[in-house]
Amino acid sequence: MDDLTVWLLLALGGLVAGVINTLAGGGSLITVPLLVFMGLPATLANGTNRIGVLFQNVVSTWRFRREGLDGLREAIPVLIPTVAGSAIGAAIASRMSAELFKQIFGVAMIFLLIPMLRKK
């Protein structure tokens, strides 16, 4: 695959994932497998994906607040344990072997995909 094709696939995957993450979450189900398909190890693909997720969250929050949708005050009680859990989870994941991480991540992706595909 040539460089232009890789760049276009990654840009398209990032665009689709950004829209999905902003509307409902779950865009990582697109971007992480795409990054692995492009040759990145699963741990590096996951870490790289987190950078995109961070920027998507910042831009989404800014845009929602600009449109008058501000729930930050109500979110603080949930935000504190979420940040703590994220930090602990990241510390554990960063110490796993690449193979174990890949297996756990694959199973987690399947469990996350199931509810997204079910009709409500």
Phi, psi and omega in degrees: 000132181280166185300320181297318179297317178299312180299317180294318178297316180293320179295316179295315177299319178295320178296311180298315180296322179298317178295313181298315180297321181291321183279318188213346186088162178103006179297339178295340176294342177262310190288318182295310176300325178296316178295321177294317178301326180281356173113359178282143172299152185304319181295318179290322177297317179296314179297318178297319179299323181298329178296314177298318179298319178300311180295322178298319180294317180297311181294317179298315179299315179300314181293317179297317179296322179295331178273004177089008179261093184235110178240022184301316182299319180288336183277342185304316179299331179273330184295319183298307178293331179294315179296317179298314179296322178296318180295317179294315179299319178295320179296318179293313182297325182288345179261356179283154172292155181300321182292315178297317179301315182300318180294312180297317181295319178299315178296317180298319179298320179296315180294330177283330182287324184305308181294332181290330182272344179287141175284142179256000000 
